[in-house]
């Protein structure tokens, strides 16, 4: 009969072979790191969404662009993608407008600055998401490796006994299956979080791209308005 105490979770982990224990340690480490990333990404994306909505509401309220730029320059919100794009584009617009440049040159410089800001925002929103994808895709295989290794050791143990019994085989198989369970435990939250956060990041990037296009139209009217008034 199999000893229930020997089949407890902690007993199985502590008596597992060194390779299986190393696999379990690796999976626990990956799981902890992925949960840290999950929490950090959740907070960042939530702040980014709130910052984006708040700035666009201010932008479309009809406030003077120069006044708005001075306000956000003094108290910038690094989590707002549209605000970052606005600051980059309007700063370049003002700088180029001081000379006698053609409106097309002013617009080209402003749009270039906004594209750079957009790319940085996209990189910021997608930071660490590849790590979650890696954990989600590799953890089950790491756990499976530990399972296969543990089952191999169980069959080796059978060669050293004259009569096979459940008491001989069960502990080895149980400790091997724990590795698979830990692999799934690490992978499932990582995959779910990656899909959710990648989708949320794409939405925020799309909103920032739309804002950049709309802001370009505003600057285009402003640039040509100044040329007509001269």
C-alpha positions as CSV (number, residue, x, y, z in Angstrom):
1,X,0.0,0.0,0.0
2,X,1.2,3.5,-0.9
3,X,2.1,5.7,2.1
4,X,-0.1,8.8,2.0
5,X,2.5,10.9,3.8
6,X,5.1,9.9,1.2
7,X,2.7,10.9,-1.5
8,X,2.1,14.4,-0.2
9,X,3.0,17.3,-2.5
10,X,6.0,18.5,-0.5
11,X,7.3,15.0,0.0
12,X,7.2,14.3,-3.7
13,X,9.0,17.5,-4.5
14,X,11.7,17.1,-1.8
15,X,12.4,13.4,-2.8
16,X,12.4,14.1,-6.6
17,X,15.6,13.6,-8.5
18,X,18.0,16.5,-9.0
19,X,17.0,17.0,-12.7
20,X,13.3,17.1,-11.9
21,X,13.9,19.4,-9.0
22,X,15.9,21.7,-11.2
23,X,13.0,21.7,-13.7
24,X,10.5,22.6,-10.9
25,X,12.7,25.4,-9.7
26,X,13.0,26.8,-13.2
27,X,9.2,26.7,-13.6
28,X,8.6,28.3,-10.3
29,X,11.0,31.1,-11.2
30,X,9.4,31.6,-14.6
31,X,5.9,31.7,-13.0
32,X,7.0,34.3,-10.4
33,X,8.6,36.5,-13.0
34,X,5.6,36.2,-15.3
35,X,3.3,37.3,-12.5
36,X,5.5,40.3,-11.8
37,X,5.3,41.2,-15.5
38,X,1.5,40.6,-15.6
39,X,0.9,43.0,-12.7
40,X,3.3,45.6,-14.0
41,X,1.8,45.5,-17.5
42,X,-1.7,45.7,-16.1
43,X,-0.9,48.9,-14.2
44,X,0.9,50.4,-17.1
45,X,-1.8,49.7,-19.6
46,X,-4.5,51.0,-17.2
47,X,-2.5,54.3,-16.7
48,X,-2.0,54.6,-20.5
49,X,-5.7,54.2,-21.2
50,X,-6.7,56.7,-18.5
51,X,-4.0,59.2,-19.7
52,X,-5.0,58.9,-23.3
53,X,-8.6,59.5,-22.6
54,X,-7.8,62.5,-20.3
55,X,-5.5,64.2,-22.8
56,X,-7.7,63.8,-25.8
57,X,-10.6,65.3,-23.8
58,X,-8.4,68.3,-23.1
59,X,-7.1,68.5,-26.7
60,X,-10.6,68.5,-28.3
61,X,-12.0,70.9,-25.7
62,X,-11.0,73.8,-27.9
63,X,-8.1,75.0,-25.8
64,X,-5.3,77.0,-27.5
65,X,-2.6,74.7,-28.7
66,X,0.3,76.9,-27.5
67,X,-1.3,77.2,-24.1
68,X,-2.0,73.4,-23.9
69,X,1.6,72.7,-24.9
70,X,3.0,74.9,-22.1
71,X,0.8,73.1,-19.6
72,X,1.8,69.6,-20.6
73,X,5.4,70.7,-20.9
74,X,5.5,71.8,-17.3
75,X,3.6,68.7,-16.0
76,X,4.0,65.9,-18.6
77,X,2.2,62.6,-18.3
78,X,4.6,59.9,-19.5
79,X,1.8,57.3,-19.6
80,X,-0.3,59.2,-22.2
81,X,0.7,58.3,-25.7
82,X,-1.3,61.1,-27.4
83,X,0.2,63.7,-25.1
84,X,3.7,62.4,-25.9
85,X,3.0,62.6,-29.6
86,X,1.5,66.1,-29.2
87,X,4.5,67.4,-27.3
88,X,6.9,66.0,-29.9
89,X,5.0,67.2,-32.9
90,X,4.1,70.7,-31.6
91,X,7.7,71.3,-30.3
92,X,9.1,70.6,-33.8
93,X,6.3,72.6,-35.4
94,X,7.2,75.7,-33.3
95,X,10.9,75.2,-33.9
96,X,10.6,75.0,-37.7
97,X,8.0,77.8,-37.8
98,X,10.5,80.3,-36.4
99,X,12.4,80.3,-39.7
100,X,11.2,81.1,-43.2
101,X,10.6,77.5,-44.1
102,X,7.8,76.3,-46.4
103,X,4.7,74.8,-44.8
104,X,5.5,71.4,-46.4
105,X,8.9,71.3,-44.7
106,X,7.4,72.3,-41.4
107,X,4.8,69.5,-41.7
108,X,7.3,67.0,-42.8
109,X,9.5,67.7,-39.7
110,X,6.5,67.7,-37.4
111,X,5.2,64.4,-38.7
112,X,8.7,62.8,-38.5
113,X,8.9,63.8,-34.8
114,X,5.4,62.3,-34.2
115,X,6.3,59.1,-35.9
116,X,9.4,58.7,-33.7
117,X,7.3,59.4,-30.6
118,X,4.7,56.9,-31.8
119,X,7.3,54.2,-32.3
120,X,8.7,54.8,-28.8
121,X,5.2,54.6,-27.4
122,X,4.6,51.3,-29.2
123,X,7.8,49.9,-27.8
124,X,6.9,51.0,-24.3
125,X,3.4,49.4,-24.5
126,X,4.8,46.1,-25.8
127,X,7.8,45.9,-23.4
128,X,8.1,42.5,-21.7
129,X,5.2,41.0,-23.7
130,X,7.6,38.7,-25.6
131,X,8.7,37.3,-22.2
132,X,5.1,36.3,-21.4
133,X,4.9,34.7,-24.9
134,X,8.1,32.8,-24.3
135,X,6.9,31.6,-20.9
136,X,3.6,30.6,-22.3
137,X,5.0,28.6,-25.2
138,X,8.0,26.9,-23.5
139,X,6.8,26.1,-19.9
140,X,4.7,23.1,-20.9
141,X,7.6,21.6,-22.8
142,X,10.0,22.2,-19.8
143,X,7.4,20.6,-17.5
144,X,7.1,17.7,-20.0
145,X,10.8,17.2,-20.0
146,X,10.7,16.9,-16.2
147,X,7.9,14.4,-16.5
148,X,9.7,12.3,-19.1
149,X,12.8,12.3,-17.0
150,X,10.9,11.3,-13.8
151,X,9.1,8.5,-15.6
152,X,12.4,7.2,-16.9
153,X,13.8,7.1,-13.4
154,X,10.7,5.2,-12.2
155,X,11.2,2.5,-14.9
156,X,14.8,2.3,-13.9
157,X,13.7,1.7,-10.3
158,X,11.6,-1.2,-11.5
159,X,14.7,-3.0,-12.8
160,X,16.1,-3.1,-9.3
161,X,13.1,-4.8,-7.7
162,X,12.1,-8.4,-8.1
163,X,8.4,-7.7,-8.0
164,X,6.7,-4.5,-9.4
165,X,4.1,-2.9,-7.3
166,X,2.2,0.4,-7.1
167,X,4.2,1.4,-4.1
168,X,7.4,1.3,-6.2
169,X,6.0,3.0,-9.3
170,X,3.5,5.6,-7.9
171,X,5.9,8.0,-6.2
172,X,8.1,8.4,-9.3
173,X,5.2,8.9,-11.6
174,X,3.5,11.3,-9.3
175,X,6.6,13.5,-8.9
176,X,7.0,13.4,-12.7
177,X,3.5,14.6,-13.3
178,X,4.0,17.5,-10.8
179,X,6.5,18.9,-13.3
180,X,3.9,18.9,-16.1
181,X,1.3,20.5,-13.7
182,X,3.8,23.2,-12.8
183,X,4.6,23.8,-16.4
184,X,0.9,24.4,-17.2
185,X,0.5,26.5,-14.1
186,X,3.3,28.8,-15.4
187,X,2.1,28.8,-19.0
188,X,-1.7,29.4,-18.8
189,X,-1.6,32.8,-17.0
190,X,1.2,33.9,-19.2
191,X,-0.7,33.0,-22.4
192,X,-3.9,34.6,-21.2
193,X,-2.1,37.8,-20.1
194,X,-0.1,38.0,-23.3
195,X,-3.2,37.8,-25.5
196,X,-5.1,40.3,-23.4
197,X,-2.2,42.8,-23.1
198,X,-1.1,42.5,-26.8
199,X,-4.7,43.3,-27.8
200,X,-4.9,46.2,-25.4
201,X,-1.5,47.6,-26.6
202,X,-2.7,47.4,-30.2
203,X,-5.8,49.3,-29.4
204,X,-3.8,52.0,-27.6
205,X,-1.3,52.2,-30.5
206,X,-4.2,52.5,-33.0
207,X,-5.7,55.3,-31.0
208,X,-2.3,57.1,-30.9
209,X,-1.9,56.7,-34.7
210,X,-5.4,58.1,-35.2
211,X,-4.6,61.1,-32.9
212,X,-1.3,61.7,-34.8
213,X,-3.2,61.9,-38.1
214,X,-5.9,64.2,-36.7
215,X,-3.2,66.4,-35.1
216,X,-1.3,66.5,-38.4
217,X,-4.5,67.9,-40.0
218,X,-4.7,70.6,-37.3
219,X,-1.0,71.5,-37.8
220,X,-1.5,71.5,-41.6
221,X,-4.3,74.1,-41.3
222,X,-2.1,76.1,-38.9
223,X,0.9,76.1,-41.1
224,X,-0.9,77.1,-44.3
225,X,-2.9,79.7,-42.3
226,X,0.3,81.3,-41.2
227,X,1.6,81.3,-44.8
228,X,-1.6,82.9,-46.1
229,X,-1.5,85.6,-43.4
230,X,2.1,86.6,-44.4
